[in-house]
Amino acid sequence: MPTKPRANTPLWLDLLLASGLIGAAYGVDRLIRPTRRAKPGTGAHETGISQAREHPQETVTRRQDASSASGPVTDNDGGAMGVRPSQEPESVQRERAWDPGRGREAKHPHQIPGKGWLDIGWRVFNQIQNDRLLAVAAGASSYMLLALFPAITALVSLYGLFTDPSTITAQLSLLDDVFPTSTIAIIEEQVTQLAGTSSNALSFGFLFGVGLALWSANAGMKAIIDALNVVYDEREKRSFVRLTLVAFAFTIGGLVFIILALAAVVVLPLVLAWFGLESRATQIISLLRWPALLVVVLVWLTVLYRYGPSRTRARWQWLGAGSVFATIAWLAGSVLFSWYLSNFANYDATYGSLGAGIGLMMWLWLSVIVILVGGELNAEMEHQTARDTTVRPDKPMGERGAVVADTVGEAWR
């Protein structure tokens, strides 16, 4: 018996439903998420070092218990907590700030000696476990997966205002060596479908559809920002409007970067032909894609680490190492993961028609892990020095508006 074909629903209705689902999921998650901070009376950062001063014996006892235990300190729910420097008394912080030979007076990361970098590496490793980074990245990547297709819709719609959106598919071939084949295949399929139905007319329906697509894609960016708050040990203190505007800025900025990159692929051959290098255009573009991709990702990550977390902004010099690490690790990891999927893993045999989607989810998860580890590196660099690392005029510890700037991290020995 033949099946009745499904009626095509309007694009704006699909986007409205997707936006509602993503918004509802994000709102419920924000409401039910357990508090990461210590419970009242344990010297949490909300009251800073002053509360630790009111309960010195309790805090010292917790620190001694933590140092003598074989595993991390746990909360009442059995989750790993560890003792954060913000939970320690002021005397411990002052003593640690005077620890010589570890870069406690460093005004720039290059002033941190080798012993200090050992401290940083040791704390990054511990924080990956204490912050449950793999689980946090899994949650953020789930939101990114939900936001990916609305983002593609917005990209195709905006790109269609300037040129034929069907050319995106051909230009995506430049990324075949970078991204997993299954990921490129899913994106190409979605782009092809959208390019065949998109309209470049600036109608109300078009603008409404693009707005909904951007709103849905914005949820993925909010999830990344929320994960960075975990990395930097911050609570979200910005209003809903301000947080949404920050996330929108990153979302739209990312789309603009992609549109400019796609446009460059079209314009660059014309420029090369004008200089008489038309025969080498393909080779030159193939070579330039790597440094161009590195620069774009590096700039985007650096800005994300500076403006994403809910804290007083860090100075630029304290963001470079984590951004460089995350950029190189992400690019190398994407290439290696693509090679692994092409030569070893066969998700189609295991998951059937879901194989391509599973590959995409894995790649998003690994990408978020790399971004968060880069944030951990930046955070622990700030944690290594007792100097003020924020953009404000120098203030004493406890008054800087950022947990990692207001405290000094532990030494590994």
FILUMRO-671800 format. One record per residue (C-alpha): residue in one letter; x, y, z. Coordinates in nm, 3 decimals, padded with zeros to 5 digits, m for minus. Layout:
<nodes>
{residuo:A xx:X yy:Y zz:Z};
...
</nodes>
This chain:
<nodes>
{residuo:M xx:00.000 yy:00.000 zz:00.000};
{residuo:P xx:00.163 yy:00.327 zz:m00.105};
{residuo:T xx:00.235 yy:00.571 zz:00.169};
{residuo:K xx:00.093 yy:00.918 zz:00.160};
{residuo:P xx:00.371 yy:01.172 zz:00.101};
{residuo:R xx:00.431 yy:01.411 zz:00.386};
{residuo:A xx:00.328 yy:01.765 zz:00.315};
{residuo:N xx:00.615 yy:02.010 zz:00.312};
{residuo:T xx:00.584 yy:02.241 zz:00.609};
{residuo:P xx:00.700 yy:02.602 zz:00.577};
{residuo:L xx:01.063 yy:02.662 zz:00.669};
{residuo:W xx:00.969 yy:02.928 zz:00.922};
{residuo:L xx:00.745 yy:02.678 zz:01.104};
{residuo:D xx:01.026 yy:02.420 zz:01.125};
{residuo:L xx:01.258 yy:02.688 zz:01.259};
{residuo:L xx:00.998 yy:02.803 zz:01.511};
{residuo:L xx:00.958 yy:02.449 zz:01.645};
{residuo:A xx:01.336 yy:02.398 zz:01.659};
{residuo:S xx:01.382 yy:02.731 zz:01.836};
{residuo:G xx:01.116 yy:02.643 zz:02.092};
{residuo:L xx:01.265 yy:02.301 zz:02.165};
{residuo:I xx:01.617 yy:02.437 zz:02.201};
{residuo:G xx:01.505 yy:02.729 zz:02.417};
{residuo:A xx:01.296 yy:02.504 zz:02.641};
{residuo:A xx:01.579 yy:02.252 zz:02.682};
{residuo:Y xx:01.826 yy:02.526 zz:02.766};
{residuo:G xx:01.588 yy:02.687 zz:03.016};
{residuo:V xx:01.511 yy:02.360 zz:03.193};
{residuo:D xx:01.881 yy:02.279 zz:03.209};
{residuo:R xx:01.956 yy:02.617 zz:03.368};
{residuo:L xx:01.682 yy:02.563 zz:03.628};
{residuo:I xx:01.768 yy:02.209 zz:03.737};
{residuo:R xx:02.146 yy:02.222 zz:03.709};
{residuo:P xx:02.301 yy:02.159 zz:04.052};
{residuo:T xx:02.513 yy:02.433 zz:04.202};
{residuo:R xx:02.883 yy:02.380 zz:04.143};
{residuo:R xx:02.991 yy:02.596 zz:04.432};
{residuo:A xx:03.048 yy:02.477 zz:04.784};
{residuo:K xx:02.746 yy:02.496 zz:05.013};
{residuo:P xx:02.702 yy:02.796 zz:05.242};
{residuo:G xx:02.953 yy:02.809 zz:05.521};
{residuo:T xx:03.240 yy:02.648 zz:05.331};
{residuo:G xx:03.394 yy:02.968 zz:05.202};
{residuo:A xx:03.261 yy:02.981 zz:04.845};
{residuo:H xx:03.381 yy:03.254 zz:04.616};
{residuo:E xx:03.057 yy:03.450 zz:04.636};
{residuo:T xx:03.171 yy:03.584 zz:04.971};
{residuo:G xx:03.539 yy:03.553 zz:04.882};
{residuo:I xx:03.822 yy:03.530 zz:05.127};
{residuo:S xx:03.625 yy:03.720 zz:05.393};
{residuo:Q xx:03.397 yy:03.422 zz:05.457};
{residuo:A xx:03.699 yy:03.194 zz:05.484};
{residuo:R xx:03.829 yy:03.433 zz:05.746};
{residuo:E xx:03.506 yy:03.389 zz:05.945};
{residuo:H xx:03.542 yy:03.008 zz:05.940};
{residuo:P xx:03.919 yy:02.952 zz:05.941};
{residuo:Q xx:03.919 yy:02.628 zz:06.138};
{residuo:E xx:03.654 yy:02.469 zz:05.917};
{residuo:T xx:03.835 yy:02.568 zz:05.599};
{residuo:V xx:04.176 yy:02.454 zz:05.723};
{residuo:T xx:04.024 yy:02.123 zz:05.832};
{residuo:R xx:03.873 yy:02.073 zz:05.487};
{residuo:R xx:04.208 yy:02.149 zz:05.326};
{residuo:Q xx:04.394 yy:01.910 zz:05.555};
{residuo:D xx:04.135 yy:01.640 zz:05.494};
{residuo:A xx:04.168 yy:01.692 zz:05.120};
{residuo:S xx:04.548 yy:01.669 zz:05.125};
{residuo:S xx:04.546 yy:01.351 zz:05.332};
{residuo:A xx:04.270 yy:01.174 zz:05.139};
{residuo:S xx:04.353 yy:00.929 zz:04.864};
{residuo:G xx:04.085 yy:01.071 zz:04.635};
{residuo:P xx:03.908 yy:01.401 zz:04.575};
{residuo:V xx:03.675 yy:01.550 zz:04.833};
{residuo:T xx:03.312 yy:01.474 zz:04.751};
{residuo:D xx:02.991 yy:01.659 zz:04.818};
{residuo:N xx:02.674 yy:01.510 zz:04.964};
{residuo:D xx:02.578 yy:01.375 zz:04.624};
{residuo:G xx:02.906 yy:01.191 zz:04.586};
{residuo:G xx:03.041 yy:01.420 zz:04.316};
{residuo:A xx:03.403 yy:01.525 zz:04.305};
{residuo:M xx:03.458 yy:01.874 zz:04.442};
{residuo:G xx:03.816 yy:01.918 zz:04.548};
{residuo:V xx:03.917 yy:02.223 zz:04.752};
{residuo:R xx:03.938 yy:02.535 zz:04.541};
{residuo:P xx:04.179 yy:02.813 zz:04.634};
{residuo:S xx:03.876 yy:03.039 zz:04.679};
{residuo:Q xx:03.774 yy:02.817 zz:04.972};
{residuo:E xx:04.103 yy:02.862 zz:05.158};
{residuo:P xx:04.185 yy:03.119 zz:05.428};
{residuo:E xx:04.364 yy:03.439 zz:05.336};
{residuo:S xx:04.680 yy:03.330 zz:05.520};
{residuo:V xx:04.719 yy:03.030 zz:05.289};
{residuo:Q xx:04.677 yy:03.252 zz:04.984};
{residuo:R xx:04.934 yy:03.504 zz:05.107};
{residuo:E xx:05.185 yy:03.231 zz:05.187};
{residuo:R xx:05.139 yy:03.080 zz:04.842};
{residuo:A xx:05.174 yy:03.420 zz:04.674};
{residuo:W xx:05.525 yy:03.454 zz:04.821};
{residuo:D xx:05.637 yy:03.110 zz:04.699};
{residuo:P xx:05.964 yy:03.188 zz:04.513};
{residuo:G xx:06.072 yy:03.047 zz:04.179};
{residuo:R xx:05.723 yy:02.976 zz:04.046};
{residuo:G xx:05.629 yy:03.300 zz:03.872};
{residuo:R xx:05.407 yy:03.437 zz:04.147};
{residuo:E xx:05.511 yy:03.792 zz:04.050};
{residuo:A xx:05.481 yy:03.735 zz:03.674};
{residuo:K xx:05.318 yy:04.015 zz:03.475};
{residuo:H xx:05.332 yy:03.810 zz:03.154};
{residuo:P xx:05.323 yy:03.434 zz:03.089};
{residuo:H xx:05.678 yy:03.437 zz:02.950};
{residuo:Q xx:05.799 yy:03.543 zz:03.297};
{residuo:I xx:05.676 yy:03.214 zz:03.447};
{residuo:P xx:05.972 yy:02.975 zz:03.499};
{residuo:G xx:05.972 yy:02.604 zz:03.420};
{residuo:K xx:05.867 yy:02.506 zz:03.772};
{residuo:G xx:05.564 yy:02.732 zz:03.739};
{residuo:W xx:05.464 yy:02.567 zz:03.411};
{residuo:L xx:05.479 yy:02.230 zz:03.585};
{residuo:D xx:05.233 yy:02.370 zz:03.840};
{residuo:I xx:05.007 yy:02.490 zz:03.559};
{residuo:G xx:05.014 yy:02.158 zz:03.375};
{residuo:W xx:04.944 yy:01.964 zz:03.696};
{residuo:R xx:04.645 yy:02.184 zz:03.782};
{residuo:V xx:04.505 yy:02.168 zz:03.427};
{residuo:F xx:04.514 yy:01.788 zz:03.446};
{residuo:N xx:04.337 yy:01.792 zz:03.783};
{residuo:Q xx:04.078 yy:02.047 zz:03.674};
{residuo:I xx:03.982 yy:01.837 zz:03.372};
{residuo:Q xx:03.869 yy:01.578 zz:03.625};
{residuo:N xx:03.732 yy:01.812 zz:03.893};
{residuo:D xx:03.529 yy:02.016 zz:03.643};
{residuo:R xx:03.399 yy:01.696 zz:03.476};
{residuo:L xx:03.516 yy:01.844 zz:03.149};
{residuo:L xx:03.422 yy:01.546 zz:02.932};
{residuo:A xx:03.063 yy:01.549 zz:03.061};
{residuo:V xx:03.038 yy:01.928 zz:03.034};
{residuo:A xx:03.168 yy:01.909 zz:02.675};
{residuo:A xx:02.913 yy:01.638 zz:02.595};
{residuo:G xx:02.629 yy:01.863 zz:02.713};
{residuo:A xx:02.759 yy:02.164 zz:02.520};
{residuo:S xx:02.813 yy:01.959 zz:02.202};
{residuo:S xx:02.452 yy:01.836 zz:02.222};
{residuo:Y xx:02.329 yy:02.195 zz:02.214};
{residuo:M xx:02.570 yy:02.269 zz:01.929};
{residuo:L xx:02.432 yy:01.975 zz:01.731};
{residuo:L xx:02.078 yy:02.110 zz:01.776};
{residuo:A xx:02.199 yy:02.456 zz:01.673};
{residuo:L xx:02.406 yy:02.342 zz:01.372};
{residuo:F xx:02.128 yy:02.312 zz:01.117};
{residuo:P xx:01.959 yy:02.643 zz:01.204};
{residuo:A xx:02.305 yy:02.798 zz:01.169};
{residuo:I xx:02.342 yy:02.641 zz:00.823};
{residuo:T xx:01.998 yy:02.777 zz:00.732};
{residuo:A xx:02.101 yy:03.127 zz:00.837};
{residuo:L xx:02.432 yy:03.094 zz:00.651};
{residuo:V xx:02.271 yy:02.984 zz:00.324};
{residuo:S xx:02.004 yy:03.253 zz:00.351};
{residuo:L xx:02.250 yy:03.535 zz:00.417};
{residuo:Y xx:02.500 yy:03.410 zz:00.160};
{residuo:G xx:02.221 yy:03.398 zz:m00.098};
{residuo:L xx:02.180 yy:03.774 zz:m00.068};
{residuo:F xx:02.515 yy:03.823 zz:m00.241};
{residuo:T xx:02.566 yy:03.524 zz:m00.469};
{residuo:D xx:02.431 yy:03.185 zz:m00.568};
{residuo:P xx:02.409 yy:02.975 zz:m00.247};
{residuo:S xx:02.460 yy:02.654 zz:m00.446};
{residuo:T xx:02.830 yy:02.746 zz:m00.482};
{residuo:I xx:02.881 yy:02.673 zz:m00.111};
{residuo:T xx:02.876 yy:02.300 zz:m00.183};
{residuo:A xx:03.169 yy:02.327 zz:m00.424};
{residuo:Q xx:03.365 yy:02.545 zz:m00.183};
{residuo:L xx:03.315 yy:02.298 zz:00.102};
{residuo:S xx:03.541 yy:02.057 zz:m00.088};
{residuo:L xx:03.838 yy:02.261 zz:00.035};
{residuo:L xx:03.766 yy:02.127 zz:00.385};
{residuo:D xx:03.764 yy:01.759 zz:00.288};
{residuo:D xx:04.108 yy:01.707 zz:00.442};
{residuo:V xx:04.015 yy:01.887 zz:00.764};
{residuo:F xx:03.670 yy:01.767 zz:00.868};
{residuo:P xx:03.541 yy:01.408 zz:00.880};
{residuo:T xx:03.386 yy:01.295 zz:00.552};
{residuo:S xx:03.055 yy:01.216 zz:00.722};
{residuo:T xx:03.040 yy:01.568 zz:00.865};
{residuo:I xx:03.101 yy:01.727 zz:00.525};
{residuo:A xx:02.841 yy:01.495 zz:00.370};
{residuo:I xx:02.571 yy:01.598 zz:00.620};
{residuo:I xx:02.647 yy:01.968 zz:00.575};
{residuo:E xx:02.657 yy:01.939 zz:00.195};
{residuo:E xx:02.321 yy:01.760 zz:00.191};
{residuo:Q xx:02.163 yy:02.028 zz:00.406};
{residuo:V xx:02.317 yy:02.310 zz:00.200};
{residuo:T xx:02.201 yy:02.153 zz:m00.127};
{residuo:Q xx:01.847 yy:02.116 zz:00.002};
{residuo:L xx:01.834 yy:02.472 zz:00.133};
{residuo:A xx:01.998 yy:02.624 zz:m00.175};
{residuo:G xx:01.726 yy:02.474 zz:m00.394};
{residuo:T xx:01.448 yy:02.638 zz:m00.195};
{residuo:S xx:01.608 yy:02.961 zz:m00.069};
{residuo:S xx:01.501 yy:03.300 zz:m00.191};
{residuo:N xx:01.712 yy:03.614 zz:m00.193};
{residuo:A xx:01.410 yy:03.841 zz:m00.164};
{residuo:L xx:01.413 yy:04.058 zz:00.147};
{residuo:S xx:01.056 yy:03.971 zz:00.242};
{residuo:F xx:00.913 yy:03.960 zz:00.591};
{residuo:G xx:00.906 yy:03.580 zz:00.578};
{residuo:F xx:01.273 yy:03.571 zz:00.479};
{residuo:L xx:01.381 yy:03.803 zz:00.759};
{residuo:F xx:01.161 yy:03.620 zz:01.009};
{residuo:G xx:01.309 yy:03.285 zz:00.904};
{residuo:V xx:01.667 yy:03.412 zz:00.929};
{residuo:G xx:01.593 yy:03.564 zz:01.269};
{residuo:L xx:01.455 yy:03.235 zz:01.399};
{residuo:A xx:01.753 yy:03.047 zz:01.258};
{residuo:L xx:01.994 yy:03.283 zz:01.433};
{residuo:W xx:01.799 yy:03.252 zz:01.759};
{residuo:S xx:01.816 yy:02.872 zz:01.741};
{residuo:A xx:02.186 yy:02.875 zz:01.653};
{residuo:N xx:02.243 yy:03.112 zz:01.944};
{residuo:A xx:02.162 yy:02.833 zz:02.193};
{residuo:G xx:02.476 yy:02.646 zz:02.089};
{residuo:M xx:02.688 yy:02.952 zz:02.160};
{residuo:K xx:02.524 yy:02.998 zz:02.500};
{residuo:A xx:02.615 yy:02.639 zz:02.585};
{residuo:I xx:02.982 yy:02.708 zz:02.506};
{residuo:I xx:02.976 yy:03.022 zz:02.722};
{residuo:D xx:02.814 yy:02.827 zz:03.004};
{residuo:A xx:03.087 yy:02.563 zz:02.977};
{residuo:L xx:03.357 yy:02.832 zz:02.993};
{residuo:N xx:03.201 yy:02.956 zz:03.317};
{residuo:V xx:03.260 yy:02.607 zz:03.454};
{residuo:V xx:03.623 yy:02.621 zz:03.341};
{residuo:Y xx:03.680 yy:02.963 zz:03.500};
{residuo:D xx:03.481 yy:02.870 zz:03.815};
{residuo:E xx:03.235 yy:03.151 zz:03.761};
{residuo:R xx:02.861 yy:03.185 zz:03.805};
{residuo:E xx:02.669 yy:03.355 zz:03.526};
{residuo:K xx:02.618 yy:03.707 zz:03.661};
{residuo:R xx:02.503 yy:03.882 zz:03.343};
{residuo:S xx:02.138 yy:03.951 zz:03.274};
{residuo:F xx:01.949 yy:03.740 zz:03.021};
{residuo:V xx:01.952 yy:04.027 zz:02.771};
{residuo:R xx:02.324 yy:04.092 zz:02.804};
{residuo:L xx:02.413 yy:03.722 zz:02.785};
{residuo:T xx:02.194 yy:03.682 zz:02.476};
{residuo:L xx:02.359 yy:03.981 zz:02.309};
{residuo:V xx:02.707 yy:03.843 zz:02.381};
{residuo:A xx:02.611 yy:03.503 zz:02.242};
{residuo:F xx:02.450 yy:03.666 zz:01.937};
{residuo:A xx:02.768 yy:03.863 zz:01.872};
{residuo:F xx:02.972 yy:03.543 zz:01.861};
{residuo:T xx:02.711 yy:03.363 zz:01.649};
{residuo:I xx:02.682 yy:03.640 zz:01.392};
{residuo:G xx:03.057 yy:03.698 zz:01.399};
{residuo:G xx:03.117 yy:03.331 zz:01.319};
{residuo:L xx:02.870 yy:03.342 zz:01.029};
{residuo:V xx:03.031 yy:03.659 zz:00.892};
{residuo:F xx:03.373 yy:03.493 zz:00.907};
{residuo:I xx:03.239 yy:03.195 zz:00.711};
{residuo:I xx:03.068 yy:03.416 zz:00.452};
{residuo:L xx:03.387 yy:03.618 zz:00.401};
{residuo:A xx:03.589 yy:03.298 zz:00.368};
{residuo:L xx:03.347 yy:03.160 zz:00.108};
{residuo:A xx:03.354 yy:03.491 zz:m00.078};
{residuo:A xx:03.734 yy:03.488 zz:m00.073};
{residuo:V xx:03.733 yy:03.151 zz:m00.250};
{residuo:V xx:03.534 yy:03.316 zz:m00.530};
{residuo:V xx:03.725 yy:03.645 zz:m00.543};
{residuo:L xx:04.079 yy:03.512 zz:m00.499};
{residuo:P xx:04.097 yy:03.333 zz:m00.838};
{residuo:L xx:03.993 yy:03.659 zz:m01.008};
{residuo:V xx:04.267 yy:03.849 zz:m00.825};
{residuo:L xx:04.526 yy:03.585 zz:m00.914};
{residuo:A xx:04.415 yy:03.593 zz:m01.278};
{residuo:W xx:04.466 yy:03.970 zz:m01.281};
{residuo:F xx:04.828 yy:03.910 zz:m01.171};
{residuo:G xx:04.873 yy:03.641 zz:m01.436};
{residuo:L xx:04.863 yy:03.349 zz:m01.190};
{residuo:E xx:04.538 yy:03.194 zz:m01.308};
{residuo:S xx:04.703 yy:02.859 zz:m01.382};
{residuo:R xx:04.820 yy:02.831 zz:m01.021};
{residuo:A xx:04.499 yy:02.953 zz:m00.858};
{residuo:T xx:04.388 yy:02.611 zz:m00.738};
{residuo:Q xx:04.728 yy:02.531 zz:m00.590};
{residuo:I xx:04.759 yy:02.868 zz:m00.416};
{residuo:I xx:04.410 yy:02.845 zz:m00.267};
{residuo:S xx:04.481 yy:02.492 zz:m00.147};
{residuo:L xx:04.795 yy:02.615 zz:00.031};
{residuo:L xx:04.641 yy:02.932 zz:00.176};
{residuo:R xx:04.345 yy:02.751 zz:00.333};
{residuo:W xx:04.559 yy:02.617 zz:00.620};
{residuo:P xx:04.709 yy:02.943 zz:00.749};
{residuo:A xx:04.378 yy:03.121 zz:00.684};
{residuo:L xx:04.188 yy:02.863 zz:00.888};
{residuo:L xx:04.446 yy:02.883 zz:01.167};
{residuo:V xx:04.423 yy:03.263 zz:01.186};
{residuo:V xx:04.042 yy:03.269 zz:01.184};
{residuo:V xx:04.010 yy:03.003 zz:01.456};
{residuo:L xx:04.286 yy:03.164 zz:01.665};
{residuo:V xx:04.121 yy:03.507 zz:01.657};
{residuo:W xx:03.775 yy:03.364 zz:01.731};
{residuo:L xx:03.898 yy:03.159 zz:02.027};
{residuo:T xx:04.098 yy:03.447 zz:02.174};
{residuo:V xx:03.795 yy:03.675 zz:02.164};
{residuo:L xx:03.577 yy:03.395 zz:02.305};
{residuo:Y xx:03.809 yy:03.340 zz:02.603};
{residuo:R xx:03.815 yy:03.713 zz:02.675};
{residuo:Y xx:03.445 yy:03.798 zz:02.648};
{residuo:G xx:03.273 yy:03.460 zz:02.700};
{residuo:P xx:03.315 yy:03.390 zz:03.075};
{residuo:S xx:03.111 yy:03.597 zz:03.322};
{residuo:R xx:03.402 yy:03.774 zz:03.490};
{residuo:T xx:03.619 yy:04.083 zz:03.468};
{residuo:R xx:03.797 yy:04.050 zz:03.134};
{residuo:A xx:04.149 yy:03.909 zz:03.129};
{residuo:R xx:04.432 yy:04.096 zz:02.961};
{residuo:W xx:04.524 yy:03.975 zz:02.613};
{residuo:Q xx:04.862 yy:03.833 zz:02.714};
{residuo:W xx:04.692 yy:03.582 zz:02.944};
{residuo:L xx:04.482 yy:03.440 zz:02.660};
{residuo:G xx:04.744 yy:03.361 zz:02.396};
{residuo:A xx:04.878 yy:03.025 zz:02.512};
{residuo:G xx:04.538 yy:02.861 zz:02.551};
{residuo:S xx:04.418 yy:03.000 zz:02.218};
{residuo:V xx:04.726 yy:02.876 zz:02.031};
{residuo:F xx:04.703 yy:02.535 zz:02.197};
{residuo:A xx:04.331 yy:02.499 zz:02.123};
{residuo:T xx:04.372 yy:02.613 zz:01.761};
{residuo:I xx:04.654 yy:02.371 zz:01.682};
{residuo:A xx:04.497 yy:02.087 zz:01.879};
{residuo:W xx:04.159 yy:02.138 zz:01.711};
{residuo:L xx:04.303 yy:02.144 zz:01.359};
{residuo:A xx:04.532 yy:01.847 zz:01.421};
{residuo:G xx:04.257 yy:01.658 zz:01.603};
{residuo:S xx:04.008 yy:01.718 zz:01.320};
{residuo:V xx:04.253 yy:01.589 zz:01.061};
{residuo:L xx:04.340 yy:01.283 zz:01.272};
{residuo:F xx:03.975 yy:01.210 zz:01.348};
{residuo:S xx:03.890 yy:01.237 zz:00.979};
{residuo:W xx:04.173 yy:00.996 zz:00.897};
{residuo:Y xx:04.056 yy:00.758 zz:01.170};
{residuo:L xx:03.699 yy:00.753 zz:01.042};
{residuo:S xx:03.816 yy:00.700 zz:00.685};
{residuo:N xx:04.055 yy:00.414 zz:00.760};
{residuo:F xx:03.942 yy:00.236 zz:01.077};
{residuo:A xx:03.603 yy:00.327 zz:01.220};
{residuo:N xx:03.294 yy:00.215 zz:01.032};
{residuo:Y xx:03.005 yy:00.383 zz:01.209};
{residuo:D xx:02.770 yy:00.296 zz:00.923};
{residuo:A xx:02.817 yy:m00.076 zz:00.994};
{residuo:T xx:02.754 yy:m00.025 zz:01.367};
{residuo:Y xx:02.484 yy:00.242 zz:01.367};
{residuo:G xx:02.336 yy:00.200 zz:01.020};
{residuo:S xx:02.183 yy:00.517 zz:00.880};
{residuo:L xx:02.280 yy:00.701 zz:01.200};
{residuo:G xx:02.652 yy:00.648 zz:01.133};
{residuo:A xx:02.709 yy:00.989 zz:00.974};
{residuo:G xx:02.526 yy:01.161 zz:01.259};
{residuo:I xx:02.729 yy:00.974 zz:01.520};
{residuo:G xx:03.051 yy:01.081 zz:01.347};
{residuo:L xx:02.933 yy:01.443 zz:01.351};
{residuo:M xx:02.845 yy:01.422 zz:01.722};
{residuo:M xx:03.185 yy:01.275 zz:01.806};
{residuo:W xx:03.364 yy:01.550 zz:01.615};
{residuo:L xx:03.162 yy:01.822 zz:01.788};
{residuo:W xx:03.232 yy:01.664 zz:02.127};
{residuo:L xx:03.607 yy:01.648 zz:02.065};
{residuo:S xx:03.605 yy:02.007 zz:01.936};
{residuo:V xx:03.435 yy:02.136 zz:02.252};
{residuo:I xx:03.680 yy:01.940 zz:02.471};
{residuo:V xx:03.972 yy:02.112 zz:02.297};
{residuo:I xx:03.811 yy:02.455 zz:02.344};
{residuo:L xx:03.754 yy:02.393 zz:02.715};
{residuo:V xx:04.105 yy:02.256 zz:02.774};
{residuo:G xx:04.243 yy:02.573 zz:02.613};
{residuo:G xx:04.029 yy:02.770 zz:02.858};
{residuo:E xx:04.164 yy:02.563 zz:03.149};
{residuo:L xx:04.518 yy:02.645 zz:03.038};
{residuo:N xx:04.444 yy:03.018 zz:03.027};
{residuo:A xx:04.270 yy:03.003 zz:03.365};
{residuo:E xx:04.558 yy:02.822 zz:03.535};
{residuo:M xx:04.812 yy:03.065 zz:03.388};
{residuo:E xx:04.625 yy:03.346 zz:03.560};
{residuo:H xx:04.609 yy:03.130 zz:03.870};
{residuo:Q xx:04.987 yy:03.102 zz:03.877};
{residuo:T xx:05.057 yy:03.468 zz:03.945};
{residuo:A xx:04.953 yy:03.688 zz:04.235};
{residuo:R xx:04.957 yy:03.992 zz:04.007};
{residuo:D xx:04.633 yy:04.139 zz:03.877};
{residuo:T xx:04.562 yy:03.981 zz:03.536};
{residuo:T xx:04.240 yy:04.173 zz:03.463};
{residuo:V xx:04.192 yy:04.480 zz:03.246};
{residuo:R xx:04.109 yy:04.701 zz:03.543};
{residuo:P xx:04.371 yy:04.904 zz:03.730};
{residuo:D xx:04.564 yy:04.680 zz:03.968};
{residuo:K xx:04.359 yy:04.577 zz:04.269};
{residuo:P xx:04.438 yy:04.351 zz:04.566};
{residuo:M xx:04.339 yy:03.986 zz:04.559};
{residuo:G xx:03.972 yy:03.937 zz:04.638};
{residuo:E xx:03.860 yy:04.257 zz:04.463};
{residuo:R xx:03.937 yy:04.180 zz:04.098};
{residuo:G xx:03.607 yy:04.026 zz:03.993};
{residuo:A xx:03.747 yy:03.696 zz:03.866};
{residuo:V xx:03.806 yy:03.377 zz:04.067};
{residuo:V xx:04.134 yy:03.281 zz:03.901};
{residuo:A xx:04.266 yy:03.638 zz:03.934};
{residuo:D xx:04.154 yy:03.669 zz:04.297};
{residuo:T xx:04.331 yy:03.351 zz:04.411};
{residuo:V xx:04.664 yy:03.175 zz:04.365};
{residuo:G xx:04.681 yy:02.815 zz:04.245};
{residuo:E xx:04.849 yy:02.533 zz:04.432};
{residuo:A xx:05.200 yy:02.410 zz:04.353};
{residuo:W xx:05.237 yy:02.052 zz:04.240};
{residuo:R xx:05.515 yy:01.994 zz:04.494};
</nodes>
